[in-house]
């Protein structure tokens, strides 16, 4: 073959490459996520370049500024109408900027900011070798109890990497409920899961328990991710596209142009049903719904308590946001197929979480089973399949996240010689020893129980009302019974704190710095404001309750 012929082949083959369009990225509408990712990268550079003594302050300041700025960006976008009239699909079809996305992103950023305050707390443990210590291991890479760990404690080391990890987790959570194609959804899932696996293993006290929790979470999370990815592959085979809108059109039968190469496999219902089941299974794992809940109590108990609080609040918000978008935007045409399954999952989740919680003797495990029961209550709103269902779920997630972080922040205060005193017997008589801390914890427990004048009541009322109007009245009956069962063990803890004799060798309540006080104060304020005057926030959630398609 002559050189000129080869050259002509080369030019004809290369010609289409010049026609690849540059990607069109709407930086303004993606600014909340970009700010957090940028700050996380700065946090990594701080670890590399800043002297060890100064890293803690640099990381806390950078993280706080980033989360505040990202929240301001969300508020600015909402005020500019991107949640309602200007809602649309950006980043070449990968991300949706609409009411639910902005509402959930704002909730996640505020939860991240309040969670950051608990991460940065350094006054609860006694100072070690003249250095203030936080909840995280001095040196994560050293074996628990080894000489290298003791040397790291003596030298005053601190695992300041948790701050960029927190920011990366938040960044993934911001994209997760806003993802508009399945690949973006999966990448966001991994981006926020991997930092959480790491942070669960970093407890300063009870390190072996913490590492066991992280391994369990990682292994089960990897299985769930595999199911999710396989489901995505099957849905791609079914629809010939990863885009939510295209899959929805193929499900409805309204797609007009079909690629002839894909026409053979497209529309195969077996691919659709198995793919949908696997994708939803992965999302239900993240939500902590029964029967995909087994990781929750072990991980909540073993992880450092600040991480547990942040994870319990923010992961639920992100995962329910993604679940809502998948069910309402991608699979509305399959409502008759997924609703009965969701009914069953919601019922066993509500009853399972509430009944098993009664048997728990550890406060963190009790809150874990409580969070499983709450996942069931929120699923009742998801099943409503009405605009009110979406807005009630958004409101519940906002209310629930602050109560959760506040409750876990209180758990960090009750300590004995071994660190946090999480066994319930240790909490006996806490109301006489430290009335204020016990009263604050009682407020959070009453909110979890759904007692009137707390945010928990307003949230449950909204969700159950939406479910009843959406034709799921029997589910509401099960929800009310589950709430009554759950109220029993919340009230039991309150009785234990206020009406039991304190033990002589009982735990002490540590005096926190203003950081943890702020986290607890915000939790109490949100709980009472959303309980006494929820209407403004319910209206905000209903305004934000429309998905862009």
C-alpha positions, -999 to 999 in steps of 0.1 A, spaced: 0 0 0 14 34 -10 23 61 15 -4 84 0 -31 57 4 -22 51 40 -22 89 45 -57 92 30 -70 64 52 -54 81 82 -71 114 74 -105 99 67 -103 79 99 -92 109 119 -117 133 103 -147 127 126 -125 133 157 -124 170 149 -162 170 152 -164 160 189 -181 189 206 -165 205 237 -186 196 268 -210 224 279 -208 227 317 -230 251 336 -205 260 364 -229 284 382 -256 257 386 -230 231 397 -213 256 421 -224 240 454 -207 207 444 -177 223 428 -170 244 460 -170 213 482 -148 193 458 -124 222 455 -122 225 493 -116 187 497 -87 189 472 -73 219 492 -77 197 523 -55 170 508 -29 196 499 -30 209 535 -21 174 547 9 174 523 22 210 528 11 224 562 31 216 594 14 190 616 8 215 644 -13 238 622 -32 213 602 -62 209 625 -70 246 625 -64 249 587 -87 220 579 -115 230 602 -115 266 588 -113 255 552 -141 229 557 -164 253 575 -160 281 549 -166 256 520 -198 241 535 -211 276 543 -203 289 509 -218 259 492 -250 264 512 -251 300 502 -247 289 466 -277 266 470 -298 294 485 -288 317 457 -298 292 431 -331 286 448 -338 323 451 -329 327 414 -357 303 405 -336 272 397 -358 251 420 -390 260 402 -393 280 369 -357 276 357 -353 240 368 -334 219 341 -309 193 332 -272 205 332 -237 190 326 -248 175 293 -277 156 308 -258 142 338 -272 163 367 -307 177 374 -310 211 390 -346 213 404 -365 218 436 -359 184 452 -322 185 443 -316 219 458 -337 212 489 -318 180 496 -284 196 488 -291 224 513 -301 198 539 -269 177 533 -247 208 535 -262 220 568 -260 185 582 -224 184 570 -216 217 587 -232 206 620 -214 173 617 -181 191 612 -185 208 646 -187 174 663 -157 161 642 -137 191 654 -145 187 691 -113 183 712 -123 189 748 -142 157 757 -112 133 763 -86 143 789 -55 157 773 -28 131 764 8 141 770 -2 178 771 -21 176 737 -58 180 732 -73 149 715 -104 144 693 -125 112 686 -101 99 659 -71 77 661 -37 94 665 -23 75 636 -47 54 615 -20 32 599 -6 19 632 -18 -14 647 -41 -9 677 -21 -11 710 13 -12 691 44 8 700 39 30 669 4 40 681 18 48 716 45 69 700 20 87 678 -2 95 709 29 108 728 39 130 699 4 145 698 -5 133 663 -41 137 650 -59 122 620 -68 155 604 -75 136 571 -110 131 583 -119 167 573 -111 163 535 -128 128 538 -159 145 552 -159 170 523 -155 142 497 -184 124 513 -205 155 512 -196 161 475 -207 126 466 -240 131 486 -247 164 467 -245 147 433 -263 115 444 -299 128 446 -294 152 417 -279 125 393 -299 123 360 -282 93 345 -273 59 360 -236 63 356 -235 96 374 -256 80 401 -231 51 405 -200 73 406 -217 96 432 -225 65 453 -189 54 453 -176 89 460 -195 92 492 -193 56 503 -155 52 502 -147 81 526 -174 67 550 -158 33 550 -125 49 560 -139 72 586 -157 43 604 -124 27 611 -108 57 628 -121 57 664 -95 67 690 -110 44 717 -123 8 710 -102 7 678 -107 -30 671 -145 -26 673 -142 4 650 -121 -15 624 -145 -44 625 -174 -20 618 -156 -5 589 -148 -39 574 -184 -51 577 -196 -18 562 -171 -21 533 -179 -57 525 -217 -53 526 -214 -19 508 -193 -36 480 -220 -62 475 -247 -35 474 -226 -15 449 -222 -47 427 -259 -52 427 -265 -16 418 -240 -18 390 -254 -50 376 -289 -35 377 -276 -4 358 -261 -27 332 -294 -46 327 -313 -13 325 -289 -1 299 -295 -34 279 -332 -28 282 -333 9 272 -301 13 252 -293 44 273 -283 54 308 -303 86 308 -333 87 332 -355 104 306 -348 79 278 -353 49 301 -386 64 312 -397 68 276 -388 32 267 -408 21 298 -438 42 287 -434 31 251 -431 68 239 -396 66 225 -397 75 188 -361 69 175 -345 35 181 -310 26 172 -313 -5 149 -283 -22 166 -302 -21 199 -337 -29 186 -333 -66 193 -328 -63 230 -346 -31 237 -380 -35 255 -371 -69 270 -392 -68 302 -370 -94 320 -341 -70 318 -362 -41 330 -377 -59 360 -344 -76 372 -325 -44 366 -350 -23 385 -350 -48 414 -312 -47 416 -309 -9 414 -336 -4 441 -319 -30 463 -287 -10 462 -306 22 472 -325 4 499 -292 -8 514 -280 28 517 -313 38 532 -310 10 558 -343 -7 550 -351 -42 561 -339 -68 548 -308 -48 538 -303 -33 572 -279 -57 588 -249 -34 586 -266 -5 604 -264 -15 641 -228 -28 639 -215 2 620 -234 27 641 -220 11 673 -184 7 661 -178 39 642 -166 71 660 -198 87 673 -193 120 653 -191 99 621 -221 79 631 -242 111 636 -231 126 603 -236 93 584 -270 85 599 -283 120 589 -266 128 556 -266 93 540 -303 89 546 -310 123 530 -289 115 499 -301 79 495 -338 88 498 -334 117 473 -319 93 448 -346 67 455 -373 92 449 -358 104 416 -354 68 403 -389 58 412 -407 91 402 -386 101 371 -373 68 357 -399 42 367 -433 60 370 -446 37 342 -438 7 365 -457 20 395 -479 -11 396 -448 -33 398 -427 -15 424 -454 -3 447 -464 -37 462 -427 -45 468 -422 -11 485 -453 -18 506 -438 -50 519 -404 -34 525 -420 -4 544 -441 -26 566 -412 -50 576 -389 -20 581 -412 -1 604 -421 -32 625 -387 -48 624 -368 -16 635 -393 -8 663 -395 -43 677 -358 -52 677 -350 -18 692 -368 -28 724 -342 -55 731 -311 -33 727 -289 -24 757 -265 -1 739 -276 35 732 -259 36 698 -275 3 687 -308 15 699 -305 47 678 -295 25 649 -327 4 650 -346 36 655 -331 49 623 -342 17 605 -378 23 618 -376 59 605 -366 46 571 -398 27 571 -418 58 580 -402 77 552 -409 49 527 -446 54 535 -443 89 520 -423 75 490 -452 50 483 -477 78 481 -466 87 445 -482 121 447 -465 156 449 -475 157 486 -456 124 490 -424 140 477 -427 172 498 -435 152 530 -404 131 525 -383 162 519 -396 178 551 -391 145 571 -355 142 560 -347 178 569 -363 174 604 -348 139 610 -312 148 601 -308 175 627 -324 155 655 -301 126 647 -268 146 647 -279 163 679 -287 130 696 -253 115 687 -236 147 698 -252 142 733 -240 105 733 -204 118 729 -207 138 762 -215 109 786 -182 93 794 -164 70 818 -128 58 821 -131 38 788 -144 67 767 -181 70 758 -204 52 782 -229 38 757 -244 9 777 -279 19 788 -274 9 824 -247 37 827 -274 63 818 -294 55 849 -299 86 870 -283 109 844 -312 134 849 -301 140 885 -264 141 878 -267 164 847 -303 177 843 -296 198 812 -279 171 791 -306 146 801 -334 171 792 -318 179 758 -315 141 751 -351 137 762 -362 163 736 -345 144 709 -360 111 720 -395 127 721 -389 140 685 -379 104 674 -411 91 691 -432 117 672 -446 135 702 -466 167 693 -447 200 694 -415 183 681 -403 181 645 -408 143 646 -446 147 650 -448 172 621 -428 150 598 -447 118 607 -480 136 603 -470 149 568 -458 115 556 -488 95 570 -512 121 556 -496 119 521 -496 80 523 -533 79 533 -543 103 505 -522 82 481 -543 52 488 -520 35 513 -542 38 544 -533 3 558 -497 13 557 -505 43 579 -522 20 604 -490 -2 605 -469 31 609 -490 43 638 -486 9 656 -449 9 649 -447 44 663 -464 33 695 -440 4 699 -411 27 692 -424 53 717 -421 26 744 -383 23 742 -377 61 738 -398 67 769 -380 39 787 -347 57 783 -363 90 796 -376 71 826 -342 55 832 -325 89 831 -349 108 854 -365 82 877 -336 59 885 -310 63 912 -276 74 899 -248 48 904 -219 57 926 -194 47 899 -215 60 871 -202 81 841 -195 117 841 -208 143 816 -179 160 799 -181 198 793 -178 203 755 -163 232 736 -187 257 719 -185 235 687 -205 205 702 -227 230 721 -235 246 687 -243 212 671 -266 202 700 -282 237 701 -290 237 664 -305 202 668 -328 214 697 -337 246 679 -347 229 646 -366 202 666 -387 228 684 -391 253 655 -403 226 631 -425 212 658 -442 244 669 -443 263 635 -437 238 607 -459 255 581 -432 277 564 -409 247 560 -438 224 548 -446 251 522 -409 253 512 -408 215 508 -440 215 487 -426 243 465 -395 222 460 -413 189 455 -415 188 417 -389 168 397 -377 181 364 -381 155 336 
